[in-house]
Amino acid sequence: MADPSVISRTVEKTNLWLDEIATELETDRRGAYRVLRAYLHALRDRLSVDETAQLAAQLPELVRGIFYEGWDPSHSPVRYHGMAEFLDRVAGDAGLTGDTSASYAVAVVAGVLARHVSAGELADVGAQLPDSLRPVVQGVAR
């Protein structure tokens, strides 16, 4: 039988991620959730199915659920035509205004990923992205 404490741990880890994002963006958890979800979906849709699964394996279970929510693997990978298109997608999905706020939000979430996902996995994700999009996993999209 599975240990039900895994539920408590994933809630705790997810809240930690949301708190880190909320603090850096000076928003509440609802805003942090919108940004995290928008970023994860935009990134997920750009990755191959295999790389998506490898990244998901390192996410807390609740974050993994957010990551996979609404995903249709038959439409992956989406080809963004540059950073502006990626930022527009995040801004639209998160309800952000302007490239600057989207760029900052992407950098914040990338920083959270860098603190909680292995460097090797993030390098693998980055290797799947064109040079113009690598900053979205390197935390320097600001």
C-alpha positions in Angstrom: 0.0 0.0 0.0 1.3 3.5 -0.9 2.2 5.8 1.9 -0.4 8.6 2.1 2.3 11.0 3.5 3.4 11.5 -0.1 0.3 13.7 -0.5 1.4 15.9 2.4 4.9 16.2 1.0 3.8 17.1 -2.5 1.4 19.8 -1.1 4.3 21.1 0.9 6.7 21.2 -2.0 4.1 22.8 -4.3 3.4 25.5 -1.7 7.2 26.1 -1.4 7.4 26.6 -5.2 4.4 28.9 -5.2 5.7 30.9 -2.2 9.1 31.4 -3.9 7.4 32.6 -7.1 5.0 34.8 -5.2 7.7 36.4 -3.2 9.9 37.2 -6.2 7.0 38.5 -8.3 5.4 40.3 -5.3 2.1 38.7 -5.9 -0.2 36.2 -4.2 -0.3 32.4 -4.6 -3.1 32.8 -7.2 -0.8 35.0 -9.4 2.1 32.7 -8.7 0.0 29.7 -9.8 -1.1 31.4 -13.0 2.5 32.2 -13.9 3.8 28.7 -13.0 1.1 27.1 -15.0 1.6 29.3 -18.1 5.4 28.8 -18.0 5.1 25.0 -17.6 2.6 24.7 -20.4 4.6 26.9 -22.8 7.8 24.9 -22.1 6.1 21.5 -22.2 4.5 22.2 -25.5 8.0 23.0 -27.0 9.6 19.8 -25.8 9.5 16.3 -27.3 7.3 13.8 -25.7 10.3 11.9 -24.2 11.9 15.1 -22.7 8.5 16.2 -21.4 8.3 12.9 -19.4 11.8 13.2 -18.2 11.3 16.7 -16.9 7.9 15.8 -15.3 9.6 13.0 -13.4 11.5 15.6 -11.4 8.5 17.8 -10.5 6.5 17.4 -7.3 3.4 15.4 -8.0 1.0 18.3 -7.9 3.2 20.4 -10.1 3.4 17.5 -12.4 -0.3 17.5 -12.6 -0.3 21.2 -13.6 2.4 20.4 -16.1 0.4 17.7 -17.8 -3.0 19.4 -17.5 -4.7 19.7 -21.0 -1.7 18.3 -22.8 -2.1 16.7 -26.2 1.2 14.9 -27.1 0.2 14.7 -30.7 0.6 18.4 -31.0 4.2 18.5 -29.6 6.6 20.0 -30.1 5.2 23.5 -30.9 7.7 25.6 -32.8 7.9 29.1 -31.3 9.5 31.5 -33.7 11.6 33.2 -31.0 11.5 34.5 -27.5 8.8 37.1 -28.2 6.3 34.3 -29.2 7.2 32.3 -26.1 6.7 35.4 -23.9 3.4 36.2 -25.6 2.2 32.7 -24.8 3.1 33.0 -21.2 1.7 36.5 -20.9 -1.6 35.5 -22.5 -2.0 32.4 -20.4 -1.0 34.1 -17.1 -2.9 37.3 -17.7 0.3 39.4 -17.7 0.7 42.7 -19.6 3.7 43.4 -21.6 6.9 41.7 -22.6 8.8 43.0 -19.6 6.4 41.4 -17.0 6.4 38.1 -19.0 10.1 38.1 -19.3 10.6 38.7 -15.6 8.0 36.1 -14.7 9.7 33.5 -17.0 13.1 34.3 -15.4 11.6 33.9 -11.9 10.0 30.5 -12.7 13.2 29.3 -14.4 15.1 30.2 -11.2 12.7 28.1 -9.2 13.1 25.2 -11.5 16.9 25.6 -11.3 16.7 25.3 -7.5 14.5 22.2 -7.6 15.3 20.3 -10.8 18.7 18.7 -11.5 21.2 20.7 -13.6 21.5 17.8 -15.9 17.8 17.7 -16.6 17.7 21.4 -17.3 20.7 21.0 -19.6 18.7 18.3 -21.5 15.7 20.6 -21.7 17.9 23.5 -22.9 19.5 21.2 -25.5 16.0 20.7 -27.1 15.4 24.4 -27.4 16.8 26.7 -30.1 19.4 29.2 -29.0 16.8 32.0 -28.9 14.8 30.1 -26.3 17.5 28.6 -24.1 17.2 31.6 -21.7 13.7 30.4 -20.6 15.4 27.5 -18.7 18.5 29.4 -17.7 16.7 32.1 -15.8 18.1 35.0 -17.8 15.0 35.9 -19.9 14.9 39.2 -17.9 
